Amino acid sequence: MSTNLENKKEELQVEDVNHYIKKVLQLIEKDKVTEEEARWITKETVDNFREHVNPGFLEYRKTVTKDGQFAAVEWSDEGSCFKDINGKVYIDCLGGFGIYNVGHRNPKVVKAVTDQLKRQALHSQDLLDPLRAILAKILAEITPGDLKYSFFTNSGTESVEAALKLAKMYSDRSTFISTTHAFHGKSLGSLSGTAKGMFRKPFLPLIPGFRHVPFGDIDMMRKTFESCYLVGEGVAGVIIEPIQGEGGIILPPEGYLKQVRELCDQYDAVLIFDEVQTGMGRTGKMFCSELYDVVPDILCLAKAFGGGVMPAGAVVAREKVFKSWFENPFMHTTTFGGNPLACAAAIATIDVLLEENLPARALEVGEYFLQGLKDASKGHEDKVLEIRGQGLMMGIEFHKDEVGYEVSKAMFDKGILVAGTLINSKTIRIEPALTISYEDVNTVIQAFKEVLSKVKG
């Protein structure tokens, strides 16, 4: 008898789940939803985050918005903006921390992905897939210097993991030098290079052999190289962001990156540039390394690499470094890396960046935007410590976290999304689409000026 009741319960659960799924799929089909549907989606989102995703996210959202608005649910996007489920439009100056370089749902990228989807979504894993080969050739052509071979990933941390493994196989060494304030990802290898203690401490010990030196301090970098070799721990590689993103948009001192390159050459160590955030036109060149006239041995890409449509990343390396994988190409693999949809998105993204000259536009608009923010902050030096940036990668540093939090919250209320939470707002980042209009830039500048005049120092 109990078995029959259990079977009946299971049948009802399956029926309920099927009904629920069909309702959601019908909503996905719709161009517009009703007010009643919007309320249902909002309630389901909040409840399911609390019960099945992570309730901490609700607290996070609460800290950056006004009373009750923590339930803001995103629903659609286009250009340099997105809309929530209730139709409110936001100018996106967070940009997924640098995902939307060619804008939200760029038509060319969407078309390339949908065209490919009509033919084939994922590759067989055995036959040769053409788009991976073609994309690798394109990258060899557009990346600086003699970077030649590519390995494709799904995310930034995966790109860093692949780069670290490449560097380890290049030599018999296992020591890596990273920098303070660095962010390279949160999987165990990339987390070993990341500097933020809050992310690292729960997972110690991490991958052994990582040393962190102050970003921009070439003397400390040199001494660390020397010390490692004196004690028989030769340096396998240096991993560094040309401009630090998570660390607060920290630009390198003049000549610093070239000197790091020289040290790596002197000690035959692999230089890894993590351009997950700075790459694909963000800083005014296709790759930030071009700004500083430095060619790394390995270049890590992700975020904007998939055009804001597909998760995609890449590692591009010199042949002398990459060839350790020639003998056995299965030394490092990923099921979905370099899949046809991701490659189609990346190829179309590069086409948009080149055809519309978006790196140069990022430089031009970025200079205008940066100056406008600086002008807006005049008279508020008691609140704003510094405004800095390169291209459309900017940071506003405040004297106190609390001020940055209040600014980011007030900007959100005005329909402008920037990075910044209650626990990490001393520097808020501005990383809009490279296609952002001057009209939207002016709107952001004016809102920033109005917010600063009302926020207490």
C-alpha positions as CSV (number, residue, x, y, z in Angstrom):
1,M,0.0,0.0,0.0
2,S,2.8,2.4,0.9
3,T,4.5,1.6,-2.3
4,N,1.5,2.6,-4.3
5,L,1.2,5.9,-2.4
6,E,4.9,6.7,-3.0
7,N,4.4,5.9,-6.7
8,K,1.4,8.2,-6.9
9,K,3.3,11.0,-5.1
10,E,6.2,10.6,-7.6
11,E,3.7,10.8,-10.5
12,L,2.2,13.9,-9.2
13,Q,5.6,15.5,-8.7
14,V,6.6,14.7,-12.2
15,E,3.3,16.2,-13.4
16,D,3.8,19.3,-11.4
17,V,7.4,19.7,-12.7
18,N,6.3,19.2,-16.3
19,H,3.6,21.8,-15.9
20,Y,6.1,24.2,-14.3
21,I,8.6,23.7,-17.1
22,K,6.0,24.3,-19.8
23,K,4.9,27.6,-18.1
24,V,8.5,28.8,-18.1
25,L,9.2,27.8,-21.7
26,Q,6.0,29.7,-22.8
27,L,7.4,32.8,-21.0
28,I,10.7,32.4,-22.7
29,E,8.9,32.5,-26.0
30,K,7.3,35.8,-25.3
31,D,8.6,39.2,-26.5
32,K,6.7,40.9,-23.7
33,V,5.2,39.7,-20.4
34,T,2.1,40.9,-18.6
35,E,2.3,42.6,-15.2
36,E,0.9,39.5,-13.6
37,E,3.6,37.3,-15.3
38,A,6.2,39.8,-14.2
39,R,5.1,39.5,-10.6
40,W,5.1,35.7,-10.9
41,I,8.7,35.7,-12.4
42,T,9.9,38.0,-9.7
43,K,8.5,35.9,-6.9
44,E,9.8,32.7,-8.4
45,T,13.2,34.2,-8.8
46,V,13.5,35.5,-5.3
47,D,12.1,32.3,-3.7
48,N,14.2,30.0,-5.8
49,F,17.4,32.0,-5.1
50,R,16.6,31.7,-1.4
51,E,15.7,28.0,-1.5
52,H,17.8,26.5,-4.3
53,V,20.6,28.8,-5.5
54,N,22.1,30.8,-2.6
55,P,20.3,33.1,-0.2
56,G,23.5,35.1,0.1
57,F,22.8,36.6,-3.3
58,L,19.6,38.2,-2.0
59,E,21.5,39.9,0.8
60,Y,24.0,41.1,-1.8
61,R,21.3,42.6,-4.0
62,K,19.7,44.2,-1.0
63,T,22.9,46.0,-0.1
64,V,23.2,47.8,-3.5
65,T,19.6,48.9,-4.0
66,K,16.9,50.8,-2.1
67,D,14.2,49.2,0.1
68,G,12.5,46.3,-1.6
69,Q,14.2,46.9,-4.9
70,F,16.6,44.0,-4.2
71,A,14.1,41.9,-6.2
72,A,15.0,43.6,-9.5
73,V,15.1,40.8,-12.0
74,E,16.8,41.3,-15.4
75,W,14.9,40.1,-18.4
76,S,16.2,41.5,-21.7
77,D,19.1,43.6,-23.2
78,E,20.2,45.5,-26.2
79,G,22.9,47.9,-27.2
80,S,24.5,49.3,-24.0
81,C,21.5,48.8,-21.8
82,F,19.3,46.1,-20.2
83,K,15.8,46.0,-18.9
84,D,14.4,44.4,-15.8
85,I,11.2,42.3,-15.8
86,N,9.1,45.5,-15.1
87,G,10.5,47.3,-18.1
88,K,12.9,49.7,-16.3
89,V,15.9,50.5,-18.5
90,Y,19.5,50.5,-17.1
91,I,22.6,51.9,-18.7
92,D,25.1,49.1,-18.1
93,C,28.3,50.5,-16.9
94,L,29.3,47.2,-15.2
95,G,29.1,45.3,-18.4
96,G,29.4,41.9,-16.7
97,F,32.9,43.1,-15.6
98,G,33.9,43.4,-19.2
99,I,31.8,41.0,-21.2
100,Y,29.8,43.3,-23.5
101,N,32.5,45.0,-25.5
102,V,30.5,44.8,-28.7
103,G,27.3,45.6,-26.9
104,H,24.4,43.5,-25.6
105,R,23.2,41.0,-28.2
106,N,25.2,42.5,-31.0
107,P,23.2,41.5,-34.2
108,K,26.2,40.2,-36.0
109,V,27.2,38.0,-33.2
110,V,23.7,36.7,-32.6
111,K,23.3,36.0,-36.3
112,A,26.6,34.0,-36.5
113,V,25.6,31.9,-33.5
114,T,22.0,31.2,-34.7
115,D,23.3,30.4,-38.2
116,Q,25.7,27.9,-36.8
117,L,23.1,26.5,-34.5
118,K,20.9,25.7,-37.5
119,R,23.7,23.5,-38.8
120,Q,25.5,22.1,-35.7
121,A,25.7,23.1,-32.1
122,L,28.5,21.0,-30.5
123,H,31.3,19.1,-32.2
124,S,31.8,15.3,-32.3
125,Q,35.0,15.4,-30.2
126,D,36.7,13.2,-32.9
127,L,36.4,14.8,-36.4
128,L,38.3,18.0,-37.1
129,D,36.0,21.0,-36.4
130,P,36.6,23.8,-38.9
131,L,35.7,26.9,-36.9
132,R,38.2,26.1,-34.2
133,A,41.0,25.9,-36.8
134,I,39.8,29.1,-38.5
135,L,39.5,31.0,-35.2
136,A,43.0,29.9,-34.2
137,K,44.4,31.3,-37.5
138,I,42.6,34.6,-37.0
139,L,44.1,34.9,-33.5
140,A,47.5,34.2,-34.8
141,E,47.1,37.1,-37.2
142,I,45.7,39.7,-34.8
143,T,47.6,39.0,-31.6
144,P,50.9,40.8,-31.1
145,G,54.3,39.4,-32.1
146,D,54.8,35.7,-32.8
147,L,51.9,34.3,-30.8
148,K,50.8,31.4,-32.9
149,Y,48.9,28.5,-31.3
150,S,45.5,28.6,-29.6
151,F,43.7,26.5,-27.0
152,F,40.1,27.3,-26.4
153,T,38.3,27.4,-23.1
154,N,34.9,28.4,-21.7
155,S,36.0,31.0,-19.1
156,G,38.8,33.2,-17.8
157,T,39.8,30.9,-15.0
158,E,40.0,28.0,-17.4
159,S,42.3,30.1,-19.7
160,V,44.6,30.8,-16.7
161,E,44.6,27.2,-15.7
162,A,45.7,26.2,-19.2
163,A,48.4,28.9,-19.3
164,L,49.8,27.7,-15.9
165,K,50.0,24.1,-17.2
166,L,51.7,25.2,-20.4
167,A,54.3,27.2,-18.4
168,K,54.9,24.1,-16.2
169,M,55.5,21.9,-19.2
170,Y,57.8,24.4,-20.8
171,S,60.4,23.8,-18.1
172,D,61.0,21.6,-15.0
173,R,60.3,24.5,-12.7
174,S,57.2,25.0,-10.5
175,T,57.6,28.5,-9.0
176,F,55.3,31.3,-10.3
177,I,55.4,35.0,-9.5
178,S,52.2,36.9,-9.3
179,T,51.4,40.3,-7.9
180,T,49.4,41.8,-5.0
181,H,45.9,42.9,-5.8
182,A,45.9,40.4,-8.7
183,F,42.8,38.5,-9.8
184,H,43.2,35.5,-12.1
185,G,40.1,33.4,-11.2
186,K,38.8,31.1,-8.4
187,S,39.6,27.6,-9.5
188,L,42.5,26.2,-7.5
189,G,45.3,27.0,-9.9
190,S,44.2,30.4,-10.9
191,L,43.2,31.1,-7.2
192,S,46.9,30.4,-6.3
193,G,47.8,33.4,-8.5
194,T,45.0,35.5,-7.2
195,A,46.0,37.8,-4.3
196,K,42.7,38.5,-2.4
197,G,42.9,36.8,1.0
198,M,39.2,36.5,1.4
199,F,39.0,34.2,-1.6
200,R,42.1,32.2,-0.7
201,K,42.0,31.5,3.0
202,P,39.2,28.9,3.1
203,F,41.0,26.8,0.5
204,L,44.6,26.9,1.8
205,P,46.9,25.2,1.1
206,L,46.6,26.1,-2.6
207,I,48.9,25.0,-5.5
208,P,52.5,25.3,-4.1
209,G,55.1,27.5,-5.6
210,F,53.3,30.9,-5.9
211,R,54.9,34.1,-4.7
212,H,53.2,37.5,-4.7
213,V,55.1,40.7,-5.1
214,P,53.8,44.3,-5.2
215,F,52.3,45.2,-8.6
216,G,54.5,47.9,-10.2
217,D,57.6,47.2,-8.0
218,I,60.2,46.0,-10.5
219,D,62.9,45.9,-7.9
220,M,61.0,43.4,-5.8
221,M,60.2,41.4,-8.9
222,R,63.9,41.3,-9.7
223,K,64.9,40.3,-6.1
224,T,62.3,37.6,-6.1
225,F,63.8,36.1,-9.3
226,E,67.2,36.3,-7.8
227,S,66.2,34.7,-4.5
228,C,64.3,31.9,-6.2
229,Y,67.3,30.9,-8.2
230,L,69.7,31.2,-5.3
231,V,67.7,28.6,-3.4
232,G,67.2,26.3,-6.4
233,E,63.6,27.2,-7.1
234,G,63.8,28.5,-10.6
235,V,60.8,30.6,-11.8
236,A,58.5,28.8,-14.3
237,G,56.6,32.0,-15.1
238,V,55.2,35.4,-14.2
239,I,51.4,35.9,-14.4
240,I,50.2,39.4,-14.5
241,E,47.3,41.6,-15.6
242,P,48.7,44.5,-17.8
243,I,46.1,46.7,-16.0
244,Q,44.6,45.2,-12.8
245,G,40.8,45.0,-12.9
246,E,39.5,43.5,-9.7
247,G,42.3,45.2,-7.9
248,G,40.8,48.6,-8.7
249,I,41.8,49.6,-12.2
250,I,45.5,49.9,-11.4
251,L,47.7,51.0,-14.3
252,P,51.3,49.9,-14.4
253,P,54.2,52.4,-13.9
254,E,55.9,53.6,-17.1
255,G,58.3,50.9,-18.4
256,Y,57.2,48.3,-15.8
257,L,55.9,45.7,-18.2
258,K,58.9,45.9,-20.5
259,Q,61.1,45.4,-17.5
260,V,59.1,42.3,-16.5
261,R,59.5,41.0,-20.0
262,E,63.3,41.6,-19.8
263,L,63.5,39.7,-16.5
264,C,61.6,36.7,-18.0
265,D,63.9,36.7,-21.0
266,Q,67.0,36.8,-18.7
267,Y,65.8,33.8,-16.6
268,D,64.0,32.0,-19.5
269,A,60.7,32.2,-17.6
270,V,57.3,32.3,-19.3
271,L,55.5,35.6,-19.3
272,I,51.7,35.2,-19.0
273,F,49.5,38.2,-19.7
274,D,46.0,37.7,-18.2
275,E,43.9,39.8,-20.6
276,V,40.6,38.3,-19.7
277,Q,39.3,41.7,-18.8
278,T,41.7,44.0,-20.7
279,G,41.5,42.2,-24.1
280,M,39.2,42.6,-27.1
281,G,39.5,46.4,-27.4
282,R,38.7,47.4,-23.9
283,T,41.7,49.6,-23.3
284,G,42.0,51.3,-26.7
285,K,43.9,48.6,-28.5
286,M,42.8,45.2,-29.5
287,F,45.0,43.8,-26.7
288,C,46.3,45.8,-23.8
289,S,49.8,44.4,-24.3
290,E,50.0,46.5,-27.5
291,L,49.6,49.7,-25.5
292,Y,52.8,48.9,-23.7
293,D,54.6,47.3,-26.7
294,V,55.2,44.0,-24.9
295,V,54.7,40.6,-26.3
296,P,53.9,37.9,-23.7
297,D,54.7,34.2,-24.2
298,I,51.1,33.3,-23.4
299,L,48.0,35.5,-23.7
300,C,44.8,34.7,-21.8
301,L,41.4,35.8,-23.1
302,A,37.8,35.3,-22.1
303,K,34.9,37.6,-21.0
304,A,34.3,39.7,-24.2
305,F,35.8,37.0,-26.4
306,G,32.4,35.4,-26.9
307,G,30.8,38.7,-27.8
308,G,28.5,38.8,-24.8
309,V,26.5,35.9,-26.4
310,M,28.5,32.8,-25.7
311,P,30.9,31.7,-22.9
312,A,34.3,31.5,-24.6
313,G,37.9,31.9,-23.8
314,A,41.3,31.3,-25.4
315,V,45.0,30.9,-24.6
316,V,47.3,32.0,-27.4
317,A,51.0,31.1,-27.1
318,R,54.3,31.2,-28.8
319,E,55.3,28.0,-30.5
320,K,58.3,27.4,-28.2
321,V,55.9,27.3,-25.2
322,F,53.0,25.5,-26.9
323,K,55.0,22.7,-28.5
324,S,55.1,20.7,-25.3
325,W,51.5,19.8,-26.1
326,F,52.4,18.6,-29.7
327,E,53.4,15.1,-28.7
328,N,50.2,14.5,-26.8
329,P,47.4,17.0,-27.5
330,F,45.3,15.3,-24.8
331,M,47.5,16.5,-22.0
332,H,45.0,19.3,-21.4
333,T,41.4,19.2,-22.8
334,T,38.0,20.5,-22.2
335,T,34.7,19.1,-23.6
336,F,33.1,22.3,-24.6
337,G,36.1,24.6,-25.2
338,G,36.2,25.7,-28.8
339,N,32.7,24.4,-29.6
340,P,31.2,25.6,-32.9
341,L,28.8,28.1,-31.3
342,A,31.5,29.7,-29.2
343,C,33.9,29.9,-32.2
344,A,31.2,31.4,-34.3
345,A,30.5,34.0,-31.6
346,A,34.3,34.8,-31.3
347,I,34.8,35.1,-35.0
348,A,31.9,37.5,-35.4
349,T,33.0,39.5,-32.3
350,I,36.5,40.0,-33.9
351,D,34.8,41.1,-37.1
352,V,32.7,43.7,-35.3
353,L,35.7,45.0,-33.4
354,L,37.8,45.4,-36.6
355,E,35.0,46.6,-38.9
356,E,33.7,49.2,-36.5
357,N,37.2,50.1,-35.2
358,L,35.9,49.7,-31.6
359,P,39.3,49.7,-29.9
360,A,40.0,53.2,-31.2
361,R,36.5,54.2,-30.3
362,A,37.1,52.9,-26.8
363,L,40.1,55.1,-26.5
364,E,38.3,58.2,-27.8
365,V,35.1,57.8,-25.8
366,G,37.1,56.7,-22.8
367,E,39.1,59.9,-22.7
368,Y,35.9,61.9,-23.0
369,F,34.2,59.8,-20.3
370,L,37.1,59.9,-17.9
371,Q,37.5,63.7,-18.2
372,G,33.7,64.1,-17.6
373,L,33.8,62.0,-14.5
374,K,36.8,64.0,-13.2
375,D,35.1,67.3,-13.9
376,A,31.9,66.1,-12.1
377,S,34.0,65.2,-9.0
378,K,35.5,68.7,-8.6
379,G,34.6,70.1,-5.2
380,H,34.1,66.6,-3.8
381,E,37.7,65.8,-3.1
382,D,36.6,64.9,0.4
383,K,34.7,61.9,-1.0
384,V,36.6,61.0,-4.2
385,L,40.3,60.1,-3.9
386,E,41.1,59.4,-7.6
387,I,39.5,58.7,-10.9
388,R,41.7,56.8,-13.3
389,G,41.5,54.5,-16.3
390,Q,42.5,53.5,-19.8
391,G,40.0,53.4,-22.7
392,L,36.6,52.2,-21.4
393,M,38.1,50.6,-18.3
394,M,37.8,53.1,-15.5
395,G,37.8,53.2,-11.7
396,I,36.5,55.7,-9.2
397,E,38.2,55.4,-5.9
398,F,36.6,56.9,-2.8
399,H,38.1,57.6,0.6
400,K,35.7,55.1,2.2
401,D,33.8,52.0,1.2
402,E,30.6,53.5,2.6
403,V,30.8,56.5,0.2
404,G,31.3,54.2,-2.8
405,Y,28.4,52.0,-1.7
406,E,26.1,55.0,-1.4
407,V,27.2,56.3,-4.8
408,S,26.7,52.9,-6.5
409,K,23.3,52.5,-4.9
410,A,22.1,56.0,-5.9
411,M,23.4,55.4,-9.4
412,F,21.4,52.2,-9.6
413,D,18.3,54.0,-8.5
414,K,18.8,56.4,-11.4
415,G,19.0,53.5,-13.8
416,I,22.8,53.1,-14.1
417,L,24.5,49.9,-13.1
418,V,28.1,50.1,-11.8
419,A,30.2,47.7,-9.8
420,G,30.1,48.3,-6.1
421,T,28.7,46.5,-3.0
422,L,28.5,47.3,0.7
423,I,31.6,45.2,1.4
424,N,33.7,46.3,-1.6
425,S,33.0,49.8,-2.9
426,K,36.1,51.8,-2.2
427,T,36.8,51.6,-6.0
428,I,33.8,51.2,-8.3
429,R,34.5,50.2,-11.9
430,I,33.0,51.7,-15.1
431,E,33.2,49.2,-18.0
432,P,30.4,49.9,-20.5
433,A,30.0,48.5,-24.0
434,L,32.5,50.0,-26.4
435,T,29.5,51.0,-28.5
436,I,28.0,53.2,-25.7
437,S,26.7,56.5,-27.2
438,Y,27.9,59.9,-26.1
439,E,24.3,60.6,-25.0
440,D,24.5,57.7,-22.5
441,V,27.9,58.8,-21.4
442,N,26.6,62.3,-20.7
443,T,23.7,60.8,-18.8
444,V,26.1,58.8,-16.6
445,I,28.3,61.8,-16.0
446,Q,25.3,64.0,-15.0
447,A,23.9,61.3,-12.7
448,F,27.3,60.9,-11.0
449,K,27.5,64.7,-10.5
450,E,24.1,64.8,-9.0
451,V,24.7,61.8,-6.7
452,L,28.0,63.2,-5.4
453,S,26.3,66.4,-4.4
454,K,23.8,64.5,-2.2
455,V,26.0,61.7,-0.8
456,K,27.6,62.5,2.6
457,G,31.4,62.1,2.8
